[in-house]
Amino acid sequence: MATIRDLVATLRRFDGVTAAAVLGRDGLLIDHDANAGLDAEQVAAHVPSILQFADELGGAASAGRLQTAVLEHEEATVVLAAMSADVVLLVLVRPDANLGALVYDIRRHRAGLAALV
């Protein structure tokens, strides 16, 4: 049976992924694996406010709660995916990575991934 650690390890093997983390909506890390020099706790601490405002935007637009967010920055892209009401997947990706395939796989396997958490 797969575990959260297996999920994080599998995501890290995806070409271009520099960090993968499973965290609570409160920003506390459950498990993670990241390149040296990245402070995963600091990154995770910013997630709750992003989720809160995204959910509020979804409510105002009658679109519901956030499922997946892609935040493109100059040096990396952050993918946030709600796995359950309490757990979020965060993946940090290099700009040259095949982002479409990663997001597709996360969306396609969301139910299976959610079962791990």
Stockholm file with secondary structure:
# STOCKHOLM 1.0

chainA/1-117         MATIRDLVATLRRFDGVTAAAVLGRDGLLIDHDANAGLDAEQVAAHVPSILQFADELGGAASAGRLQTAVLEHEEATVVLAAMSADVVLLVLVRPDANLGALVYDIRRHRAGLAALV
#=GR chainA/1-117 SS CCCHHHHHHHHHHSTTEEEEEEEETTSCEEEEEECTTCCHHHHHHTHHHHHHHHHHHHHHTTCCSCCEEEEECSSCEEEEEECSSSEEEEEEECTTSCHHHHHHHHHHTHHHHHHHC
#=GC SS_cons         CCCHHHHHHHHHHSTTEEEEEEEETTSCEEEEEECTTCCHHHHHHTHHHHHHHHHHHHHHTTCCSCCEEEEECSSCEEEEEECSSSEEEEEEECTTSCHHHHHHHHHHTHHHHHHHC
//
